[in-house]
Structure formats: structure tokens, C-alpha cells
Amino acid sequence: MPWRFTSDVDVYAGRAWGLLAADPAQHTVALTVIESARAGRRWSGAPMLFGWYDDGGQVRGAVSMTPPYELLLATVPADALPALVAVLRAEHGALPGVTGAAAAVERFAGAWTAGTALLATVALRLRLYRLAALRPPEPPPAGAARPAAEADLATAVRWMAAFEAEAGVPRTDVEATVRERLGDGRLWLWEDATGTPLSFAARTAPAAGVARIAPVYTPPEHRRRGYGAAVTAACTADALRRGASHVVLFTDRANPTANAIYRRLGFRPIGEYRVTRFAGER
């Protein structure tokens, strides 16, 4: 089969990095997965899976799965999809779901559930934005931005867990995520005049030059006052100052307020993505 699989992220990176880095904004998640796994990050105790499509020596496709997350279709040519479904069914068993560009996810979900009792449910419809030119809120809300410090760990962990619960994404070791972003100044807070945190924005380390804002969270009692937009702008500006070539972020298409806010900050849509989950018996 032209699809090859490994649990070794370095082997996968050696084959798929060039394909993914050719369009690093669209492949931001796949590239971040590689860099994070290379740095020793694990999202659960389950084994990871990495695959690439070798077409006569040319790599044309790449997928990965880092439990508890769904199978990530980084890039899957339409002609390579039947072989991917076949080898995953034969060698790797059940899948919790699939994520990636909307059209690819729809094709995969149809093929994966065909002839089975599985149900495919769209869990999230996402839009990917890339920064064109940053336009911070003017005037800004009361308060100021600053990078989070060790003393903010408990607050950031609590807010990160609340974000996962509200967003409906798989639960992870949020403390590890917070420590990783806090450790080199990639988690920013918006605080009031007394130093009380009101909102936070974090970002991934640059991968192929692209940093991704992930996530942004404001507790319910502080929402609709502009804090999330302001701290996102501050976190984005810091990424650019520190050498990121591009800054991207995902939004939930079902949240028109967030989509409008990020457009006002200077982000422009570049793609539609989807998370689909599977339930039932094969």
C-alpha cells in the first residue's frame, strides 16, 4: 500500500515536513503536532500514529492521530482516500473521528461509514484565519496586557479547562499545555488596574514560521467588554515581534461575534475546516 505508517514522529517529519511546510498556514495544526511531539509532548497515554502517502517516491499525503484527538487529515488527495480508508480499517481499527479541511473530512467520513452502522456527526465547523495587518482595538478597554507568570498558573489552568469544556473538544492535560506556553512567554493576560486577570490568549510556538493563537478565553462575568480582542492583539503583536512570519487562528463558525472581532483585528479567512465524530458499530 502506498500509505506508510509509523509511531515515530521523526520518521514522519522526515517524509512529510516538506509537503506540509509548502503551505504552513493551511497546515498549521499538522506542523505544530510534529514540533510538539518532537519536543516530547504527549496528549494522552495512547500511542500516536503518523502516516504519509508515497506515490512513486513523491509524498502527496499526510495524516496523524494524537489521542485523544481525532484523525487529522493534513492533506489527502482524493485519489489516495480509498487506500487510506482500507489500510486504517485493516490495520488500525476504530477511529473516534476525523478533522481537517471540510471537503476532505466529508469525503473521508462518507467512505469510513459506508457499509457500516457507524454514524458520523459534525461536531465543529471551523474557519481558519490568517493575519493580514494587525489592527489593535482603538480605544482599548480599561486595563493592560502582560505575559503570564508562574503566579498565574492556577488561574490559567482553570481557564484552559473551562475553554475545553465550553468548546466541546477532548479533555487534555491542561496544566502541561499552560506550562508549555507560559514557559517562554506565549500566554498573555489582560488585567485591570488592580492586577486582576480578566482574559487570556495563548499561542503555539512557530512551526515553519507560523504561530497559531490557541486558545482565547474570557470568563463569562468579564465578557462583552473587549478584553478578549485586546489580549489577542497583544499576544499576536508579541508573536510578530519575536519573529513569526504569520499568525493564524481558528474560530467556530457558529460564533458570529468572535468571527467579527477577529476580522476587525485584521485576520482574514483562508479556509473551512471541520471536526466529525463517529459513533456506533463498524
GISUL-V748685 format. One record per pair of residues at least 12 apart in sequence whose ideal C-beta (glycine too) atoms are under 10 Angstrom apart, sorted by the first residue. I is the first residue (numbers start at 0). J is the second residue. Records with the same first field share a line. If there is no record, write none. Layout:
I=J  J
This chain:
0=52  53  82  83  85  86  89  90
1=51  52  53  54  55  58  59  60  79  82  83  86
2=50  51  52  53  60  62  75  79  82  83  84  85  86  87  90
3=15  49  50  51  52  53  58  86
4=48  49  50  51  62  63  64  86  87  90  91
5=47  48  49  50  51
6=46  47  48  49
7=36  47  49
8=32  33  34  35  36  37  38  39  40  47  49  63  65
9=33  36  37  49
10=49  51
11=29  32  33  36  37  47  48  49  50  51  61  62  63
12=30  32  33  34  36  37  49  51  61
13=51  58
14=49  50  51  52  53  58  61
15=29  30  33  49  50  51  52  58  60  61  62  63  73  74
16=29  30  33  34  58  61  206  207
17=58
18=51  52  57  58  59  60  61  73  74
19=32  33  51  58  61  73  74  206  207
20=33  206  207  208  209
21=74  207
22=74  207  209  269  270
23=205  206  207  208  209  244  245  247
24=127  128  129  130  207  208  209  211  244  245  246  247  269  270
25=73  74  100  127  129  209  247  269  270  272
26=61  71  73  74  99  100  206  207  209
27=73  127  129  203  205  206  207  209  210  211  213  245  246  247  248  249
28=63  68  71  73  98  99  127  203  206  211  213  247  249  272
29=49  61  62  63  71  72  73  74  99  206  207
30=73  203  205  206  207  208  209  211
31=203  204  205  206  207  209  210  211  213
32=47  49  63  64  65  68  71  73  203  206
33=49  61  63  73  206  207
34=203  204  205  206  207
35=65  176  179  203  204  206
36=49  63  65
38=179  204
40=65  172  175  176  179
41=65  66  171  172  175
42=65  66  67  68  169  171  172  175  176
43=65  66  67  68  169  170  171  172
44=66  67
45=64  65  66  67
46=64  65  66
47=63  64  65  66  68
48=62  63  64  65  66  70  71  87  90  91  94
49=61  62  63  64  65  71  73
50=62  63  64  70  73  75  83  86  87  91
51=63  73  74
52=74  75  76  78  79  80  82  83
53=79
54=76  78  79
58=74
59=74  75  76  78  79
60=72  73  74  75  76  78  79  80  82  83  103
61=73  74  75
62=74  75  79  83  87  97  99  103  107
64=87  91  94  95  96  97  98
65=171
66=95  169  171
67=95  168  169  170  171
68=95  96  98  168  169  171  274
69=94  95  96  97  98  99  104  122  168  169  274  275  276  277
70=83  87  91  94  95  96  97  98  99  104  107  111  275  277
71=97  98  99  104  274
72=97  98  99  100  102  103  104  106  107  272  273
73=98  99  100  103
74=99  100  103
75=97  99  100  103  104  106  107
76=103
77=102  103  106
80=103  106  107  109  110  111
81=106  110
83=107  110  111
84=106  107  109  110  111  112  113
85=110
87=107  111
88=110  111  115  281
92=281
93=117  277  280  281
94=107  108  111  117  276  277  281
95=169  276  277  278
96=108  111  119  120  121  122  123  169  273  274  275  276  277  278
97=111  119  273  274  275  276  277
98=122  123  125  272  273  274  275  276
99=270  272  273  274  275
100=127  270  271  272  273
101=121  124  125  126  252  270  271  272  273  274  275
102=271  273
103=272  273
104=119  121  271  272  273  274  275
105=119  121  273  275
107=119  275
108=120  121  273  275  276  277
109=275
111=275  277  281
112=275  277  279  281
114=281
115=277  279  280  281
116=278  279  280  281
117=277  278  279  280  281
118=276  277  278  279  280
119=275  276  277  278  279
120=274  275  276  277  278
121=273  274  275  276
122=167  168  273  274  275  276
123=166  167  168  249  251  252  253  272  273  274  275  276
124=250  251  252  253  271  272  273  274  275
125=249  250  251  252  253  270  271  272  273  274
126=248  249  250  251  252  254  257  258  261  266  268  269  270  271  272
127=211  247  248  249  250  266  268  269  270  271  272
128=212  246  247  248  249  250  258  261  262  264  265  266  267  268  269  270
129=209  211  245  246  247  248  265  266  267  268  269  270
130=210  212  235  238  239  243  245  246  247  248  261  264  265  266  267
131=245  262  264  265  266  267
132=264  265  266  267
133=231  232  235  236  238  239  246  264  265  266
134=232  262  263  264  265  266
135=228  229  231  232  233  235  236  263  264  265
136=225  226  227  228  229  231  232  260  263  264
137=232
138=225  229
139=189  225  226  228  229  232  233
140=189  191  197  198  221  224  225  226  227  228  229  230
141=189  191  192  197  224  225  226  229
142=188  189  190  191  192  193  194  195  196  197  198  224  225  226  229  230
143=188  189  190  191  192  194  229  230  233
144=187  188  189  190  198  199  200  226  229  230  231  232  233  234  236  237
145=184  187  188  189  190  194  196  230  233
146=180  181  183  184  185  186  187  188  233  234  237
147=177  180  181  184  185  186  187  188  190  196  199  201
148=181  184  186  188
149=178  181  182
151=177  181  186  188  190  196  199
152=174  177  178  181  186
153=174  177
154=177  188  195  196  199  218
155=173  174  176  177  178  180  181  186  188  196  199  201  216
156=172  173  174  175  176  177  178  181
157=173  177  216  218
158=173  177  188  196  198  199  201  214  216  217  218
159=171  172  173  174  176  177  180  186  199  201  214  216
160=173  174  176  177  216
161=173  216  217  218  219
162=199  201  213  214  215  216  217
163=176  214  216
165=214  216  219
166=214  216  251
167=251  274  276
168=214  274
169=274  276
176=201  213  214
177=199  201
179=201  203  204
180=199  200  201  202  203  204  213  234
181=201
183=204  241
184=202  234  237  241
185=200  201  202  203  204  205  210  212  213  234  237  238  241
186=199  200  201  202  230  234
187=199  200  201  202  212  215  229  230  231  232  233  234  235  236  237  238
188=200  201  226  230  233  234
189=217  221  224  225  226  227  228  229  230  231  232  233  234
190=226  230
191=221  226
195=221
196=218  221  226  230
197=217  218  220  221  222  224  225  226  227  229  230
198=215  216  217  218  221  222  224  225  226  227  228  229  230  231
199=214  215  216  217  218  226  227  230  231  234
200=212  213  214  215  216  217  226  227  228  229  230  231  232  233  234  235  237  248
201=213  214  215  216  230  234
202=214  215  231  234  235  237  238  243  246  247  248
203=238  243  247
204=238  241  243
205=238  241  242  243  244  245  246
206=243
207=244  245
208=242  243  244  245
209=238  243  244  245  246  247
210=234  235  237  238  239  241  242  243  244  245  246  247  248
211=238  243  245  246  247  248  249
212=230  231  234  235  238  246  247  248  249  261  264  266
213=247  248  249
214=248  249
215=227  228  230  231  234  248  250  257  260  261
216=230
217=230
222=256
223=256
225=260
227=256  257  260  261
228=257  259  260  261  263  264
229=264
231=246  248  257  260  261  264  266
232=263  264  265
234=246  248
235=247  248  261  264  265  266
245=269
246=265  266
247=266  269  270
248=261  264  266
249=261  270  272
250=262  266  268
252=268  271  272  273
